[in-house]
Amino acid sequence: MKCENLEVWKRACNVSVEIYKYLSNCKDYGFKDQVTRSSLSIASNIAEGMERTSDKDTMKFLDIARASSAELITQIYIGIEIGYIEKDSGLKWIKETEIIAKMISSLIKSIKTKKPMTNDQYLMTKDQRLTTKPCSKKPISVQLLKA
């Protein structure tokens, strides 16, 4: 399955784009570089994993993407605390990144069990499936589900 067809990849790309744009004027280049790299790593590792020919390799890259999600969440929390990221924006990205991490976990599980899942079934609750808008081919702004 091509990564472009995966909702989780689209959502990861959207988060990365938003973070890049938000931090474009940040003068702390070390912080900016670390946060943008971890956000970029999520979508990139999903893409690389989906192009691998073995399930073992695919799951390895998906696991790296999931770990990058945890890294990004940590960096966003720190960015909020030091005043680089507005709380509302940061919490929105954290919530979306947590959803992405769950979607990646479900994708890994489906590969392990060889149980195919549809594009919108990656560990989303029934309420989340009902409130998530379908993606277009063009990346859209990250839209978070109400808690």
N, C-alpha and C positions, 0 to 999 in steps of 0.2 A: 504494500500500500504506500503510495507516495505521500510524503509528509504534507503536501499542499492540500490533501483531502481530509486531514485530521483537524478537528476542532481544537484539540489541545495545542497543536503547533500554531494555529492561527492566533489563539489567545496568548500564547507565549510571545509571539512576534509583536502583538499589540502592546503588551506590557513593556517590552524592550524599547519599542518606538517611543512610548510615552515617557519612559525614564530618560532616554537620550535627549528628547526635546526639553524636558523639565530641567535637566542638569546642564544644558548647553552653555549657560553663563556661569556655572560654578567655577570658582577660582582655585579650589582645593583639588588639584589635578589627580592626586593620589586617591582621594575618596571617589571622585567622579569616575576615574578609570576602573577602580575595583567594582563599583556598583554597576556600571554599564557592561563590564565584562561578564559579571555573573548573570545579569539579565539576558545578555546575548547568548550565553552558554546554554541556557535552557532550550530555546528554540533550535539552536545549532546542533545540540546533541540529540534532540528528538529527530531532526532531519538525518543526521549521520546514522543513527541507529536504525531508522526505517529503511535505509539503503543497504544495510548489511545483509549478507546472504544466509547467515546462521542465526537461529533464535538466541543462542548464547551471546553472540556479539550484539545483537539488537538489544537484548535486555541489559547488557553492560552499559551501552550508551544511554539507554533510558534511565538507568540507575544514576548515572552521572548527571543527567538532566534533573532528576528528582533531588539529588544532593545540591545542585546549584540553586534550586528553589529555596532550600533551607538557608543557604548562604545569602541569597538575595534578601530574604525576609529579615535575617539578622542585620544586614547592612542598612536596610530601610529603617528598622527600629533605631539603630544608632544615628542615622541621618536625621530622624525626627528629634531625638534627644539633644543633638548638638546644633539644631536649628538650621540645618541645610535643606530639610524637606518639611513642607507644611504637613501638619498632622493629618488633615483630611485626605490629602493626596497619598500620603504614606500608608494610611490605614486601608485605603481603597486598593492600593497595589498589593499590600499584604494579603488581604482577603482574596484577591484574584490569584495571587501566586499560590496560596493554600489550595484553592480549587484546582489549579493546574497540577500541583503535586499529587493530589488525589486522582486526577485523571491519568497521570503518568503511572501511578501505582496500579490502577485498574487495567491499563494497557499492558503492563508487565504481567499481571495476573492472567490476563486473557492469552498471552503468548505462552506462559507456563502451562496452562491447562488446555491449550489448543482450542479454546472456546471462542469463536469469533464474536466480536461485539460490534454493534452499529456505532456510527460516528458519535452519537450523542449519549451513549450509555456508560461512558467512562466514569463510574462511581458517582454519578450525579443522582441526587435524590429525585423523587417524583416531582416535588415542588420546583426544584431547580430546572428539571427538563421542561416543565410547563412555563417557566419564566425566562428561559434563555432564548434569545432571538437567533434564528438561523443566520449563519455567516454568509456573506457574499464572497465573491472571489477576491475582492479588494479588501485589505485589512480595514477594520473599523475600530473606532475608539473602544477601549475596554469598558464594558458595562458590567457593573457588579450586581449581584443578586442581593436583594434586601434580606437582612438577617432575620 
